Every structure is written in C-alpha cells, then in structure tokens.
Amino acid sequence: HHMDSKAFRNALGQFATGVTVITTLDASGNRVGMTANSFSSVSLDPMLVLWSIAKTSKAFDVFMRTPHFAIHVLNAGQKQLSSQFASNCDDRFTGIDTVAGHGGVPLLTDYSAVFQCETSARHEGGDHVIIVGRVVAFDNKALPPLVFHAGRYADLDLPVAV
C-alpha cells in the first residue's frame, strides 16, 4: 500500500485507545485543557507517563512551558466531556467542576483515573511533541473506560459484575 497519510491514519485507528483530558494552568493562571488519546505508560520506577501534542494545537505553547499537568482517563459516561475539551469553545471548563491539584492544576472531579504530573521531558516527534510526565500523585476510581477505535467511540462488552 502506498504511503498516504489518510490511509496511515486509518491504520493507526485500528489501535483502540482510551480517551484523556489533559489540564494545566497557563502563565496567567487560566485553566487550560484538551482531549488527547495519545496517552501511554512509560515506566513504573520511576512512575512516568507520556502523551503527545500537535504543534498546531491552540494549547501548544502553554504545554511547552508548564511545569505541571494532569491526565484524566475518562470513563464511559464522559463522551460529552471529551467533545467539550476537543471543541473550539471559548471556555472548555464551562459547567465543569474542578479542584486545585499539584501546582494549582485544575483537576476534574469525574474520571476513571487521574495522574498528576511534573513535566519531566519533551521530545521532538515530527508534527507533535512528546511530553513525559513524572507522576507525583494519582487516583483510580476503576470505572469502565471511554474507548476510541477507528475514528469513533466504541462500547466494550465488559462482563457485568453480579
């Protein structure tokens, strides 16, 4: 198959991912957040995770500077939240409860898991930059995850607890 980017994107879409919302504060203390499905674990000792941000992202400059961020793994009931943080609305936090976490980063109160991070490294990655975070705190509500596959949300047929 010839190497065209649309076909490449479609092939990558066969890898089912979770959906995350990444939050931080900008230099003026404004809340910044975006949806990403590039999250991955890196290391257990030390605890490291990564995600990648497009160089064209509106939040790119903020995440290139911030010393702290939080990664929220969304649960199956959060499709609308995922869409809100991927939208071009003026304030993506409208109607969403947050509490201040490590470094003042806004933490969502609803999630399946959350990882509070200090920025550990940034690596060039073509049209993206890979951001590695050192996890300083985490929480796990162990809710069924929001899953994305082949360009759309997918439903996992999870066994029902009796």
N, C-alpha and C positions, 0 to 999 in steps of 0.2 A: 504494500500500500504506500502510495507516495506520501511525503511528509507534509500534509497540510494541517494548519493549526486547528481548524474546526474538528477534523477527524481525531486529532490528538486530544483535544478537549473532551470529545465524546468517549474516547477510550479511557481517559482518566476518570470519567464519570462512573465507570463500572466499579470503582473502589468506593464502597459505601462508607460515609463518614458520619460522625456526629456533627452537631452544629453548636458553635460557641458564640458568645458575645464577649468581646474584649473591651474593658473600660479603663480609663485613666483620667487624670486631670491635665489640662494644658497649663502653660506658664502663668496664666492669669487666674487659675483656679476654677476654670469652667469644666464641667463634666463632658467627656468625650467618650463615645462608644461606637462600636461597629461589629457587624456579624462576620464571622470567619469560619471556614470549615477546614483550614489548613493545620489545625492543632495536632500535635503529636508529643508523646513522651520521649525523653532523651535518656535520662539517667535516674536511677534510684538513689545512688550515693555518689555525689550529692544529688538532691532532688532537682532535676532540670526538665523543663518542657520547652517546646518551641511552637511558633506559628509564623506565618509569613504574610506580609502586607504588600499590596500592589503599589508601585511607585506613583501611580495615578490616583491613589486613594486620597480623599479630602483630608483624612486624618494622618496622612503620611508624616508630615513634618512634626506633628505632636508626638507620634510614637518613636520617631527618630531621636527625640530629645528626652522623653520621660524616663525617670529612674525607676518608676513603679508602674505596674499594671495588674489587672485581674482578668482571669479567663474563667468565664462561666459556661459550663457544659449544660446546654438546655435540655429540659425534659419534654416528653411527648406532647404536653399541653401548651407548648410555647411557640407554636408556628407564627402567631401574630406578632409576638415579641421579636422573633427572628426577622420578620419582614420589616418591622418598625426600625430596627437597628441597621437594616440594609437600605433604607429609604433615603430620599433626599430632603426629608422634612427639616425644618429649622432646628427643632429640639427633639432629638431622638428619645430623650428621657421623659417626655410628656406623659403624665399619668402613671409613671413607674416609680415605685418605692425604692430608695437606696439608703444605705447606711455607709458611713465613712470607714474604710478599711485601712490597711497598712499604707502609709504615705498619703493618707487622705483620699485614696482612690475610691470612687463610688462603687459599692457592692450591691448587686441586685439581691433581693431577699428571696426570690424564687429561682430555683435552678436544680439540676441533678447533682452537680458537683461544682465547686469553685476552687480556684488556685490563685492565691495572692503571690505576686512575684516581684522580685527586684530584677531589673534588666541586667543580664549577665554578659551578653554579646550580641552583636549584629553582624550578619554576613551577607555579602552581595549574593543575589540569586537571580540574575537575569533581569526580568521586568518586575521582580519582587525583591524585598529584603527579608531575610530570615531573622527573626528575633527570638533569642534564647532567654528564658526567664529562670531565675533561681527561686524555687518555691519556699516562701517564708511562713506560709500558713495555708491550710486547705480545709475544706469541709465536704462531706459526702452525704447527700440525702438519699442516694441509691434509688432514684426514681427512674422509670423507663425512659430511655433517651429519645430525643428528636433525631431522626435519621434522614440523611440526604443521599440519594442514589440516582444516577442518570438524569440529573437536572431537575429532580423533584423530591419532595418529601416522601419517604417510604414508611409503611407500617411494618414493624417487626411483629411476627406472630410469636409473642412471648408466652411461655406457659403461665397459666393463671394460678396464683397461689390459692390453695384451698383452705 
